[in-house]
């Protein structure tokens, strides 16, 4: 029997998970998806994701593939997954794709959003879903500064030191900062992002806002390729994989 390559689109609250990728020391989204798929199909399956989100990171849109010999139609598969998965994971779409389709390598653009609660008091309803930053944020200034991330560069200065990736060149298509009441949203769109890159970009903008890093220095920091010149790494729980495009 031939294998199918089934594309599943998810959204999930990453608060309770140790990221996407299966690992021995904690529950992950991939593990939950694999266990549910085996229960539904009674088949040895392989689940492949579009990204490796870290512990605590969320997804408004995450694409993965299910390689399986199951003959269950996609509409029934979607319903079966949603009946079994924990409430923190939802399958929003299910469709068949060419067997060669790869959710990571065929991706053209990814958009991440970083959510900051910038109210006077902490918000108990946004715990683990937005970073509480009590200091004043000048979103207009930071929006202007964020534009300097746009372009194709070696982003070594905005990559965690633990990364083992050799090629650190990425293209950022868009970067902006917007306020929605007491929530400030940092949005970055690119052809791909390095380990912790979006969180470091966000932390750098916050450090510019606080005066720790001078304004108009993002280009210089990028060209330096020096991680120590960029800002802090913003906490994981404010980060969302927002959109994946093919």
C-alpha positions as CSV (number, residue, x, y, z in Angstrom):
1,X,0.0,0.0,0.0
2,X,1.3,3.5,-0.9
3,X,2.1,6.0,1.7
4,X,0.2,9.3,1.8
5,X,1.8,12.6,2.7
6,X,-0.9,14.4,4.7
7,X,-0.5,18.1,5.5
8,X,-1.8,19.1,8.9
9,X,-2.2,22.7,9.9
10,X,-2.1,23.3,13.7
11,X,-2.4,26.0,16.3
12,X,-1.2,25.4,19.8
13,X,-0.5,27.0,23.2
14,X,3.0,26.0,23.9
15,X,2.9,26.8,27.7
16,X,2.9,23.1,28.8
17,X,5.2,21.8,26.1
18,X,9.0,21.5,25.8
19,X,8.8,22.8,22.3
20,X,7.9,21.0,19.1
21,X,10.5,18.4,18.6
22,X,10.3,15.0,20.5
23,X,12.8,14.7,23.3
24,X,13.4,12.4,26.3
25,X,13.0,15.0,29.1
26,X,9.5,16.5,28.5
27,X,6.2,16.4,26.6
28,X,6.4,18.0,23.2
29,X,3.8,18.9,20.5
30,X,5.4,16.4,18.0
31,X,5.1,13.6,20.6
32,X,1.4,14.4,21.1
33,X,0.8,14.5,17.4
34,X,2.6,11.2,16.8
35,X,0.8,9.4,19.6
36,X,-2.6,10.6,18.4
37,X,-1.7,9.6,14.8
38,X,-0.8,6.1,15.8
39,X,-4.0,5.8,17.8
40,X,-6.1,7.0,14.9
41,X,-4.4,5.1,12.1
42,X,-3.2,2.0,13.9
43,X,-0.1,2.6,11.8
44,X,3.6,3.4,12.3
45,X,3.7,7.0,11.3
46,X,6.2,9.8,10.8
47,X,5.3,13.4,11.8
48,X,7.6,16.2,10.4
49,X,7.3,19.8,11.4
50,X,7.9,23.2,9.6
51,X,10.0,24.5,12.5
52,X,11.5,23.7,15.9
53,X,9.8,25.9,18.3
54,X,11.3,26.1,21.7
55,X,9.8,25.3,25.1
56,X,7.0,27.7,25.9
57,X,6.7,29.1,22.3
58,X,3.2,29.2,20.8
59,X,1.9,28.8,17.2
60,X,-1.1,30.5,15.5
61,X,-0.2,28.5,12.4
62,X,2.1,25.5,12.3
63,X,2.4,23.1,9.4
64,X,3.5,19.4,9.7
65,X,3.2,16.3,7.5
66,X,1.9,12.9,8.5
67,X,3.4,10.0,6.4
68,X,1.0,7.1,6.7
69,X,-0.7,4.3,4.8
70,X,-4.1,5.1,6.3
71,X,-7.1,5.5,3.9
72,X,-9.1,7.6,6.3
73,X,-10.3,10.8,4.5
74,X,-8.9,14.1,5.5
75,X,-12.1,15.5,6.9
76,X,-12.4,12.5,9.2
77,X,-8.8,12.7,10.2
78,X,-9.1,16.3,11.2
79,X,-12.1,15.5,13.5
80,X,-10.3,12.4,14.9
81,X,-7.2,14.4,15.9
82,X,-9.3,17.1,17.5
83,X,-11.2,14.5,19.6
84,X,-7.9,13.0,20.9
85,X,-5.4,15.8,21.2
86,X,-5.2,17.9,24.4
87,X,-7.1,21.2,24.4
88,X,-3.9,23.1,23.9
89,X,-3.5,21.7,20.3
90,X,-6.0,22.1,17.5
91,X,-5.9,20.8,13.9
92,X,-7.3,23.6,11.7
93,X,-6.8,22.0,8.3
94,X,-6.0,18.6,6.8
95,X,-5.2,17.8,3.1
96,X,-3.2,15.5,0.9
97,X,0.0,16.7,-0.7
98,X,2.6,15.4,-3.1
99,X,4.8,12.8,-1.5
100,X,7.9,15.0,-2.0
101,X,6.4,18.0,-0.1
102,X,8.5,19.0,3.0
103,X,7.0,21.4,5.5
104,X,10.3,22.9,6.4
105,X,12.4,22.9,3.3
106,X,9.6,24.0,1.0
107,X,8.6,26.9,3.2
108,X,9.1,30.3,1.5
109,X,8.3,32.7,4.3
110,X,7.7,32.6,8.1
111,X,6.1,35.3,10.2
112,X,6.7,35.5,13.9
113,X,4.9,37.8,16.4
114,X,6.2,38.7,19.8
115,X,3.5,39.8,22.3
116,X,4.3,42.2,25.1
117,X,1.8,43.2,27.8
118,X,2.8,46.8,28.6
119,X,0.1,47.7,31.1
120,X,0.7,49.3,34.5
121,X,-0.1,46.0,36.3
122,X,0.5,42.4,35.3
123,X,-2.4,40.6,33.5
124,X,-3.2,37.2,35.0
125,X,-5.0,36.2,31.8
126,X,-1.8,36.6,29.7
127,X,0.5,34.7,32.0
128,X,2.7,32.4,29.8
129,X,1.1,34.0,26.7
130,X,2.7,37.5,26.6
131,X,5.8,39.0,28.2
132,X,5.0,41.5,30.9
133,X,7.2,44.5,30.4
134,X,6.3,47.3,32.9
135,X,8.6,50.0,31.5
136,X,7.4,52.6,28.9
137,X,7.6,51.5,25.3
138,X,7.9,54.1,22.5
139,X,6.4,51.9,19.8
140,X,6.9,54.6,17.1
141,X,10.6,54.8,17.8
142,X,11.0,51.0,17.9
143,X,9.0,50.6,14.7
144,X,11.5,53.0,13.0
145,X,14.5,51.1,14.4
146,X,13.0,47.7,13.4
147,X,13.2,48.6,9.7
148,X,17.0,48.3,9.9
149,X,16.6,44.5,10.2
150,X,15.1,44.4,6.7
151,X,17.4,42.9,4.1
152,X,19.7,40.0,3.5
153,X,22.5,39.7,6.0
154,X,24.7,37.3,8.1
155,X,22.7,37.5,11.3
156,X,25.3,35.9,13.6
157,X,24.9,38.8,16.1
158,X,21.3,37.7,16.5
159,X,21.8,34.0,16.9
160,X,22.2,32.1,20.2
161,X,25.8,31.0,20.8
162,X,24.7,27.4,21.1
163,X,23.6,27.2,17.4
164,X,25.5,24.8,15.2
165,X,24.2,26.2,11.9
166,X,27.1,27.2,9.5
167,X,25.2,29.5,7.2
168,X,23.7,32.3,9.2
169,X,22.6,34.4,6.2
170,X,18.9,35.1,6.3
171,X,16.5,37.5,4.5
172,X,14.1,39.6,6.6
173,X,11.2,40.9,4.4
174,X,9.4,42.9,7.1
175,X,9.8,44.1,10.7
176,X,7.5,46.4,12.6
177,X,6.3,47.3,16.1
178,X,2.7,48.2,16.7
179,X,0.6,49.1,19.8
180,X,-2.9,47.6,20.4
181,X,-3.9,49.2,23.6
182,X,-1.7,47.9,26.3
183,X,-0.3,45.1,24.1
184,X,2.7,45.9,21.9
185,X,3.3,43.5,19.0
186,X,6.7,43.0,17.3
187,X,6.3,41.3,13.9
188,X,9.1,39.8,11.8
189,X,8.7,38.1,8.4
190,X,11.6,36.3,6.7
191,X,12.7,33.3,4.7
192,X,13.9,31.7,7.9
193,X,15.2,32.6,11.3
194,X,18.2,31.4,13.4
195,X,18.0,29.9,16.8
196,X,16.5,32.6,19.2
197,X,16.9,35.2,16.4
198,X,13.4,36.7,16.8
199,X,13.7,36.8,20.6
200,X,17.1,38.5,20.3
201,X,15.8,41.0,17.8
202,X,13.0,41.8,20.2
203,X,15.3,42.1,23.1
204,X,17.6,44.4,21.1
205,X,14.7,46.8,20.3
206,X,13.6,46.8,24.0
207,X,17.2,47.6,24.9
208,X,17.2,50.5,22.4
209,X,14.0,51.8,24.0
210,X,15.5,51.7,27.5
211,X,18.7,53.4,26.4
212,X,21.0,50.4,27.0
213,X,21.8,50.3,23.3
214,X,22.1,53.5,21.3
215,X,19.5,54.3,18.6
216,X,20.4,53.7,14.9
217,X,23.0,51.0,15.7
218,X,21.2,47.9,14.5
219,X,22.9,47.9,11.1
220,X,26.3,48.2,12.8
221,X,25.4,45.3,15.2
222,X,24.4,43.1,12.2
223,X,27.6,43.9,10.4
224,X,29.7,43.2,13.5
225,X,28.4,39.6,13.7
226,X,29.1,39.9,17.4
227,X,26.4,38.4,19.7
228,X,27.6,40.4,22.7
229,X,26.7,43.7,21.0
230,X,23.0,42.7,20.5
231,X,20.4,42.8,23.2
232,X,19.0,40.3,25.7
233,X,17.0,37.3,24.6
234,X,13.4,38.0,25.3
235,X,11.5,35.3,27.2
236,X,10.1,32.4,25.1
237,X,6.5,32.7,26.3
238,X,5.8,35.9,24.3
239,X,6.7,34.3,20.9
240,X,4.3,33.0,18.4
241,X,4.9,31.4,15.0
242,X,2.1,33.3,13.3
243,X,2.1,32.3,9.6
244,X,3.9,29.9,7.3
245,X,3.8,30.4,3.5
246,X,4.7,28.1,0.7
